[in-house]
Amino acid sequence: MVTQDILDKYEMTIGIECHVQLATTSKLFSGADNDARGKAPNEATSPIDFGLPGMLPVLNYEAIRLAVRAGKALNADIAHVSRFDRKHYFYPDLPKGYQITQMYQPIIIGGLVEAPMLDGSTVKVRIHHAHIEEDAGKLTHHAGFSLVDLNRAGTPLIEIVSEPDIHSAAGAKAYATELQRLMTFAGVSLGDLYQGNMRFDVNLSVALKGATELGTRAEVKNLNSFRSVEKAAEYEYLRQIEILEKGEAVVQETRGWDDASGRTSSQRSKEDAQDYRYMPDADIPPVVLTAEEIAEIQSHVPKLPADWRDILRSIGVKEQQIETLIDGEVEFNLRGISFLPLIEQEKENAEKAKSLVNWYVNVSIPILKEESHVLSNEGVMIADKNVHELFMDGKMTSINAKTLYRGLLALETLPESIESFAQEQGYIQNNDESAIEAIVDEVLSDPASAQSVADIKDGQDKAIGFLVGQVMKKSAGKANPGLAQQLIRKKIKG
C-alpha cells in the first residue's frame, strides 16, 4: 500500500499526445466520405484506403487549412514548408504497410495551452509540435478471429504533442478538456469524444522530487474521455511508485486502460523512431505556405475560449458560469446551437446579459442536456430568446417559463407568436394589480394565515413565502409572485 508519506517523496510528470480528427468532408488522401457514422463496415472507403497497387494519394488541402487554424488555437507557429513521411509498421488495419505522417518537418511548431483548473489556478502546457497524419482502420476482436473495418483508414488527423509540463492527474484532465474546447471553437474538429474525434495518449513517469532527470515513462494509449485521462494517470502514478519502492525498474512500454477495472495493462514494449523505418514519402510534394496564406486562413478563426472568458468576465459573469457556458457551447456544437454570441450582443446592457447567462446556465443548457428535441436548431435559439424575454418582462414565472420551453422543444415548428401560444396554454401570469389584491385580501383573512402574518409583523420575513404560495395556489399559478409579495408586505406592514 502506498501511504501519504511515500507519495510525498515522488512527483509525476505527464506529457500528452492528442489525436484530433479533422472535420473535412473527404479523407486525407482519397475522395472517400470522412463521416462513417451510421455506415456499414468498409463502406466509407476507396481503393486508396485499401492500399491497392498503383493507387496514389492526393493531399486534401482542407486538412492543411484546418491544421493552420489549429495552430492559431494552440498559440503556435506554422511552418512555411512541411513534408510527409512514411512510418512503416504492419498491422491488419493498415493495408499499405505504412502510415503517412509528418516525422521530420511538421506543420505546427511550438505553442502554449493555458487550461483553467477547478481550484481557480491554471496549468500551462507547452506544445512541442503538431503534425498531420492519416488514421488507421479499426479491428474488432472475437473468439478465435478478428475483423477489420477500414472506414476510419485515411481519416485526417493532427497529433498534438505536448511537452512534459503536467504534474497532476487533475492537470492532465484540465489540459485535455481545454484542447477539446480549442479544437471545437476553432472549427478544426467536431470534438465528439464518443465518436472518437479526439483520443489521448498519456505518457507518465515518476521520479523523486528534486530529481534532475525524469523517470522511465509508460504510455497509456487511446483514452477517449476526460475521466479516463484523469483516472489512468492516477492509477499509473501509484503503479510506478509501488515498483520503485520495491527497488525495481519501471519498464518503458505501451499500456492499455480498462474503464471497468480502473487499471492499466501491458500491451507491447515502446518502439523508438528507428523501429518504424521512417522515410520521405515520394508521392506527396512538400506543403509550401506563404505568410500571407497563413494569415488569411487564420483570419477566419472565430473567437476562442480565452476570448469568450474575457468578454464574459467584463460583463461580471462568475467563473463557474463561464466554464458552464463554454462547455455547453462545445457540447451543442454538433447540433448547431450557439448561445455565446447572443450574450455578447447584450454586453452593453449588463443586467440583460447576466439575465441571459442565468437563463442559459440554469434552464437552457440543463434541459438540452436532458432531452432531445424535434425543433430545428434555429428554432431552439428563437424559442430561447422569446421565452427568456417573456420571463424578463415579468409575464411568466420561472416554473412556467421552463415548462413552456420544454413544450416548444417538442414541436416540429414554432407557433407564429410564442406569447400568444403561451397565453393560450395558460403560462402567462396575471399582472392585474386589482385582481391580485383581491386574492391577497382573501389569503390574509384566512385563519390559516394568521400565524404567518404574526411572524412577519414580528420580523420573521421568511414567513411571507407561505402567503405568496397561497396566493399562487388560489390564482392557479398565474399571479405575478413579485407583485403578490409587494402587496402582502404593504398590507401587513403598512
C-alpha positions in Angstrom: 0.0 0.0 0.0 1.3 3.5 -0.9 1.0 5.8 2.1 0.9 9.6 2.0 4.5 9.9 3.2 5.6 7.7 0.3 3.5 9.8 -2.1 5.1 12.9 -0.8 8.5 11.6 -1.9 7.6 11.4 -5.6 6.4 13.7 -8.4 4.6 12.6 -11.5 5.4 14.1 -14.9 2.9 13.9 -17.8 3.1 14.6 -21.5 0.0 14.0 -23.7 -0.3 13.2 -27.3 -3.7 14.0 -28.6 -5.1 12.7 -31.9 -7.7 15.1 -33.4 -9.9 14.1 -36.3 -10.1 17.0 -38.7 -13.7 18.0 -39.8 -13.1 17.6 -43.5 -15.7 16.3 -46.0 -13.4 13.7 -47.5 -10.3 11.8 -46.3 -6.7 12.9 -46.2 -5.6 11.3 -49.4 -8.7 9.9 -51.0 -12.2 11.2 -52.0 -14.0 8.7 -49.6 -16.5 10.1 -47.2 -14.8 11.2 -43.9 -18.1 10.7 -41.9 -18.5 7.0 -41.2 -21.3 7.4 -38.6 -24.2 5.0 -39.3 -22.3 3.4 -42.2 -21.7 -0.3 -42.7 -18.1 -1.6 -42.2 -15.8 -0.8 -45.1 -18.4 1.4 -46.8 -16.7 4.7 -46.5 -13.6 3.6 -48.4 -11.8 3.9 -51.7 -9.1 1.8 -53.5 -6.6 4.2 -51.9 -7.8 3.4 -48.4 -7.4 -0.3 -49.2 -3.8 0.2 -50.3 -4.4 -1.4 -53.7 -1.4 -1.5 -56.1 -1.0 1.6 -58.3 -3.2 3.8 -56.1 -1.6 7.2 -55.5 -2.6 9.6 -52.7 -3.7 13.1 -53.4 -3.4 15.5 -50.5 -6.7 17.1 -49.2 -6.0 20.9 -49.0 -8.8 21.4 -46.5 -6.8 19.3 -44.0 -3.9 21.8 -44.4 -6.3 24.7 -43.9 -7.7 23.2 -40.7 -4.3 22.4 -39.3 -3.3 26.1 -39.8 -6.4 27.1 -37.9 -5.4 24.6 -35.1 -2.0 26.3 -35.0 -3.7 29.6 -34.1 -5.8 28.0 -31.4 -2.6 26.4 -29.9 -0.7 29.8 -30.0 1.8 28.1 -32.3 3.9 28.9 -35.3 3.1 27.4 -38.8 5.9 26.0 -40.8 6.3 27.6 -44.2 7.5 24.2 -45.5 6.3 20.9 -44.2 6.7 17.4 -45.6 5.2 13.9 -45.3 7.0 10.7 -44.4 6.2 7.0 -44.3 6.1 5.3 -40.9 6.4 1.6 -41.5 4.6 -0.9 -39.3 2.5 -3.9 -40.2 -1.0 -4.0 -38.7 -4.1 -5.7 -40.3 -5.8 -2.3 -40.2 -3.1 -0.5 -42.2 -3.2 -2.1 -45.6 -0.4 -0.2 -47.2 2.0 -1.4 -44.5 2.9 2.1 -43.7 1.2 5.3 -42.3 1.6 8.6 -44.0 2.6 11.2 -41.3 5.0 14.1 -40.7 8.0 13.0 -38.8 10.8 15.4 -39.6 9.0 18.6 -40.7 5.6 19.0 -39.1 3.3 21.8 -40.0 2.7 23.2 -36.4 5.7 24.2 -34.4 5.7 25.0 -30.7 2.7 26.6 -28.9 1.1 27.0 -25.5 -2.2 26.0 -23.9 -3.4 27.5 -20.7 -6.0 25.4 -19.1 -8.2 26.5 -16.2 -8.4 24.2 -13.1 -11.3 23.7 -10.9 -9.5 25.4 -8.0 -9.1 28.6 -10.0 -5.5 28.0 -10.9 -4.1 27.5 -14.4 -2.0 24.7 -15.8 0.3 25.9 -18.6 1.4 23.3 -21.1 3.9 23.9 -23.9 3.2 22.3 -27.2 6.3 20.7 -28.8 4.7 20.3 -32.2 1.6 19.0 -34.0 1.7 17.1 -37.3 -0.8 15.9 -39.8 -1.2 12.2 -40.4 -3.8 9.6 -41.6 -5.6 7.3 -39.2 -5.6 3.6 -39.4 -8.6 1.3 -39.5 -10.3 -0.5 -36.6 -10.0 -4.1 -35.5 -12.8 -5.9 -33.7 -11.7 -9.0 -31.9 -13.8 -12.1 -31.4 -13.2 -15.6 -30.1 -10.6 -17.0 -32.4 -10.7 -14.3 -35.1 -10.6 -10.6 -35.7 -12.5 -8.4 -38.3 -11.2 -5.2 -39.9 -13.2 -2.1 -40.7 -11.4 0.4 -42.9 -14.0 3.2 -42.7 -11.6 5.1 -40.4 -8.5 4.4 -42.5 -7.2 7.6 -44.1 -9.2 9.9 -41.8 -7.1 13.1 -41.5 -5.7 13.8 -38.0 -3.4 16.2 -36.3 -1.4 14.8 -33.5 -0.7 17.4 -30.8 2.4 16.5 -28.8 2.8 18.4 -25.5 6.0 18.9 -23.5 6.1 17.1 -20.1 4.7 20.0 -18.2 1.8 18.4 -16.3 2.3 17.2 -12.8 -1.1 16.1 -11.6 -3.9 13.9 -12.8 -6.3 16.8 -12.4 -3.9 18.9 -14.6 -4.0 16.2 -17.3 -7.8 16.3 -17.3 -7.9 20.1 -17.4 -5.4 20.2 -20.4 -7.3 17.5 -22.3 -10.6 19.4 -21.7 -9.2 22.7 -22.9 -7.8 21.0 -26.1 -11.3 19.8 -26.9 -12.6 23.4 -26.4 -9.9 24.9 -28.5 -10.3 22.5 -31.4 -14.1 22.8 -31.4 -14.2 26.6 -31.1 -11.6 26.9 -33.9 -13.8 24.8 -36.2 -11.0 22.2 -36.6 -12.8 19.2 -35.3 -16.3 18.2 -34.3 -14.8 17.3 -30.9 -17.1 14.4 -30.2 -15.2 12.1 -27.9 -17.9 9.4 -28.1 -17.4 9.2 -31.9 -13.6 9.1 -31.4 -13.0 12.6 -32.8 -10.3 13.0 -30.2 -8.2 10.4 -28.5 -5.5 10.9 -25.8 -2.2 9.0 -25.1 -0.9 9.8 -21.7 2.9 9.5 -21.2 3.6 9.3 -17.5 6.8 8.9 -15.5 7.6 9.1 -11.8 10.8 10.4 -10.1 11.9 11.5 -6.7 11.1 15.2 -6.0 14.0 17.3 -6.9 15.5 14.8 -9.3 17.3 16.3 -12.3 16.2 13.5 -14.7 12.7 12.2 -15.5 11.8 8.6 -14.7 11.1 5.9 -17.3 7.8 6.6 -18.9 4.9 4.4 -19.8 2.4 5.4 -22.4 -1.3 4.7 -21.8 -3.0 4.6 -25.2 -6.3 5.6 -26.8 -8.1 7.2 -23.9 -11.4 8.7 -25.1 -12.8 10.6 -22.1 -11.5 13.2 -19.7 -12.4 10.9 -16.8 -10.2 8.2 -18.3 -7.3 10.6 -18.7 -7.5 11.5 -15.0 -8.1 8.0 -13.7 -5.5 6.4 -15.8 -2.9 8.9 -14.7 -3.9 8.3 -11.0 -3.5 4.6 -11.4 -0.3 4.7 -13.3 1.3 7.1 -10.8 0.6 4.6 -7.9 1.7 1.6 -10.0 5.0 3.1 -10.8 5.6 4.3 -7.2 5.0 0.7 -6.0 7.5 -0.6 -8.5 10.1 2.0 -7.4 9.5 1.4 -3.7 10.3 -2.3 -4.3 13.7 -1.3 -5.8 12.6 -2.5 -9.3 12.8 -0.6 -12.6 9.8 0.7 -14.5 9.6 -0.8 -18.0 9.2 1.6 -20.9 6.1 0.2 -22.7 2.7 0.9 -24.2 -0.2 0.1 -21.8 -4.0 -0.1 -22.3 -6.6 1.3 -20.0 -9.7 -0.7 -18.8 -12.5 1.6 -17.6 -14.4 -1.2 -15.9 -11.5 -2.4 -13.7 -9.8 1.0 -13.4 -6.4 -0.5 -14.3 -3.8 -0.3 -17.0 -2.2 -3.4 -18.6 0.9 -4.0 -20.6 0.4 -4.2 -24.4 3.8 -4.0 -26.0 7.3 -2.6 -25.5 7.6 1.0 -26.6 9.1 1.4 -30.0 11.6 4.1 -30.9 11.7 6.1 -34.1 14.2 3.8 -35.8 11.9 0.8 -35.4 9.4 2.4 -37.8 11.9 3.0 -40.6 10.8 6.5 -41.4 11.5 7.7 -44.9 10.2 10.7 -47.0 7.0 10.0 -49.0 7.9 10.4 -52.6 4.3 10.6 -53.8 3.4 13.8 -51.9 5.1 17.1 -52.6 6.1 19.4 -49.8 3.4 21.7 -48.4 4.6 25.3 -49.0 2.7 28.1 -47.3 3.4 31.9 -47.5 3.0 34.2 -44.6 0.1 35.8 -46.4 -1.7 32.4 -46.9 -1.3 31.6 -43.2 -2.6 35.0 -42.1 -5.6 34.7 -44.5 -6.6 31.2 -43.2 -6.2 32.2 -39.5 -8.2 35.4 -40.0 -11.3 33.3 -40.3 -10.8 31.6 -36.9 -13.7 32.7 -34.7 -13.4 33.7 -31.0 -11.6 31.1 -28.9 -12.4 30.2 -25.2 -9.9 32.7 -23.9 -11.6 35.5 -25.9 -15.0 34.5 -24.6 -13.7 34.3 -21.0 -12.5 37.9 -21.3 -15.9 39.0 -22.7 -17.9 37.2 -20.0 -15.7 38.5 -17.2 -16.1 42.1 -18.5 -19.9 41.6 -18.0 -19.3 40.3 -14.5 -20.1 36.6 -15.0 -18.9 34.2 -12.4 -16.0 31.8 -13.3 -18.1 28.7 -12.8 -20.9 30.0 -15.0 -18.3 31.0 -17.7 -17.0 27.4 -17.8 -20.5 26.0 -18.0 -21.3 28.2 -20.9 -18.1 27.4 -22.7 -18.6 23.6 -22.2 -22.2 24.0 -23.3 -21.0 25.6 -26.5 -18.7 22.6 -27.1 -21.4 20.1 -26.3 -24.1 21.7 -28.6 -21.7 22.4 -31.4 -22.8 19.3 -33.2 -26.4 20.5 -33.0 -25.6 23.9 -34.4 -26.8 25.7 -31.3 -24.8 28.6 -30.0 -25.6 30.9 -27.1 -22.5 32.9 -26.5 -23.0 35.3 -29.5 -26.5 36.2 -28.1 -24.9 37.1 -24.8 -22.3 39.2 -26.5 -25.0 41.1 -28.3 -26.2 42.4 -24.9 -22.9 43.0 -23.3 -23.6 46.8 -23.2 -26.7 46.0 -21.1 -25.1 44.2 -18.2 -28.4 43.4 -16.5 -29.9 41.7 -19.5 -26.6 40.0 -20.4 -26.4 38.5 -16.8 -30.1 37.5 -17.0 -29.3 35.7 -20.3 -26.4 34.0 -18.6 -28.5 32.8 -15.7 -31.2 31.6 -18.2 -28.8 29.6 -20.3 -26.9 28.1 -17.3 -29.9 27.2 -15.2 -32.6 26.5 -17.9 -31.4 26.0 -21.5 -28.2 24.0 -21.0 -29.7 21.6 -18.4 -32.8 21.0 -20.4 -31.0 20.5 -23.7 -28.6 18.0 -21.9 -31.6 16.1 -20.6 -33.8 16.0 -23.7 -33.5 15.5 -27.4 -35.6 18.0 -29.4 -37.7 17.8 -32.6 -37.5 21.6 -33.1 -34.8 22.8 -35.5 -31.6 24.2 -34.1 -32.5 27.7 -35.3 -35.9 27.2 -33.7 -34.3 26.3 -30.4 -32.4 29.6 -30.3 -35.6 31.5 -31.3 -37.6 29.8 -28.5 -34.8 30.5 -26.1 -34.8 34.2 -26.9 -38.6 34.6 -26.8 -39.3 32.6 -23.6 -36.5 34.5 -21.8 -37.9 37.8 -22.9 -41.4 36.8 -21.6 -39.8 35.9 -18.3 -37.7 39.1 -18.1 -40.8 41.2 -18.8 -42.5 39.6 -15.8 -45.1 37.9 -17.9 -44.2 34.4 -16.7 -42.9 32.6 -13.6 -39.7 30.7 -13.8 -41.5 27.4 -13.5 -43.9 28.3 -16.3 -41.1 29.5 -18.5 -39.2 26.2 -18.1 -42.4 24.3 -18.8 -43.1 26.4 -21.9 -39.6 26.0 -23.1 -39.7 22.2 -22.8 -43.0 22.2 -24.7 -41.6 24.3 -27.6 -38.7 21.9 -28.0 -41.1 19.1 -28.6 -42.8 20.9 -31.5 -41.8 20.4 -35.2 -42.4 24.2 -35.9 -42.7 27.2 -33.6 -46.1 28.9 -33.4 -46.4 32.2 -35.2 -46.5 34.1 -31.8 -44.9 32.4 -28.9 -46.5 34.9 -26.5 -50.0 34.1 -27.9 -49.2 30.4 -27.6 -48.1 30.8 -24.0 -51.3 32.8 -23.3 -53.5 30.0 -24.8 -51.6 27.4 -22.8 -52.2 29.4 -19.5 -48.5 30.2 -18.9 -48.8 34.0 -18.9 -49.1 35.3 -15.4 -51.6 37.8 -14.2 -50.2 41.3 -13.6 -53.6 42.9 -12.9 -52.9 44.5 -9.5 -56.5 44.9 -8.5 -57.2 41.2 -9.3 -54.1 40.1 -7.3 -55.0 42.4 -4.5 -58.4 40.7 -4.1 -56.7 37.3 -3.8 -54.2 38.7 -1.3 -57.1 40.1 0.8 -58.7 36.6 0.7 -55.5 34.9 1.8 -54.8 37.4 4.6 -58.3 37.0 6.0 -58.0 33.2 6.1 -57.4 31.9 9.7 -54.7 29.6 8.3 -52.6 32.6 7.5 -52.8 34.2 11.0 -49.5 32.7 12.3 -47.6 33.8 9.2 -49.0 37.3 9.4 -47.9 37.4 13.1 -44.5 36.1 12.3 -43.9 38.8 9.6 -45.0 41.5 12.0 -42.5 40.0 14.5 -39.7 40.4 11.9 -39.6 36.8 10.6 -39.6 37.8 7.0 -39.3 34.2 5.7 -42.9 33.6 6.7 -44.0 35.6 3.6 -43.2 32.6 1.5 -46.2 30.7 2.8 -48.5 33.6 2.0 -47.2 34.1 -1.5 -47.6 30.3 -2.0 -51.3 30.6 -1.0 -51.8 33.4 -3.5 -50.2 31.4 -6.3 -52.4 28.4 -5.4 -55.6 30.4 -5.4 -54.6 32.0 -8.8 -53.8 28.6 -10.3 -50.2 29.8 -10.6 -51.0 32.8 -12.8 -50.5 35.6 -10.3 -47.2 37.6 -10.5 -45.4 36.4 -7.4 -43.3 39.6 -7.1 -46.4 41.8 -7.2 -48.2 39.5 -4.7 -45.2 39.8 -2.3 -45.3 43.6 -2.6 -49.0 43.8 -1.8 -48.7 41.4 1.1 -45.9 43.5 2.7 -47.8 46.7 2.1 -51.0 45.4 3.7 -49.2 43.8 6.8 -46.6 46.5 7.4 -48.4 49.5 6.0 
